[in-house]
Amino acid sequence: MFSFDGEYSEQAVRQKLVRMGLLKEEVGTSATISLPSSSNIVLPNELPSVEDTLKTLAAALKTLETSGLKRDDILRLRGIIAGAKIYKELLADYINYRALEAELLEWRNKYEELAKKSP
């Protein structure tokens, strides 16, 4: 199932995957791996707003203040924080592009109107 050139036993790798939450051990059955894949990603109909993203960021930061968090939880929260920061920046760029696109379309329409009026 796993191959790490003999450096780690299959059981060691299996235990690490269980601790990371990527492998679920069921009593009496074999383990199954559940890794996220791009085929499982559901595209939203609307982009989350900056406010929604900042709320997610604030919640993740507040949760990090909680004592006794497990390492996996901390890593997940840090990933959420990094993702929220990147999303906010990319959303700002997207909004700027949309505004430029709208202005360009407006200028195109004005140009076409002027072209129709002049011989």
LINGIQUI-V148667 format. One record per backbone hydrogen bond with DSSP energy under -1.0 kcal/mol. CO is the residue of the C=O (numbers start at 1). NH is the residue of the N-H. Records with the same first field share a line. If there is no record, write none. Layout:
CO=NH ; NH
//
This chain:
4=7
9=13
10=14
11=15
12=16
13=17
14=18
15=19
16=20
17=22 ; 23
18=21
22=34
24=32
26=29
32=24
37=40
49=53
50=54
51=55
52=56
53=57
54=58
55=59
56=60
57=61
58=62
59=63
60=64
63=66
70=74
71=75
72=76
73=77
74=78
75=79
76=80
77=81
78=82
79=83
80=84
81=85
82=86
83=87
84=88
85=89
86=90
87=91
88=92
89=93
90=94
91=95
92=96
93=97
94=98
95=99
96=100
97=101
98=102
99=103
100=104
101=105
102=106
103=107
104=108
105=109
106=110
107=111
108=112
109=113
110=114
111=115
112=116
113=117
114=118
//
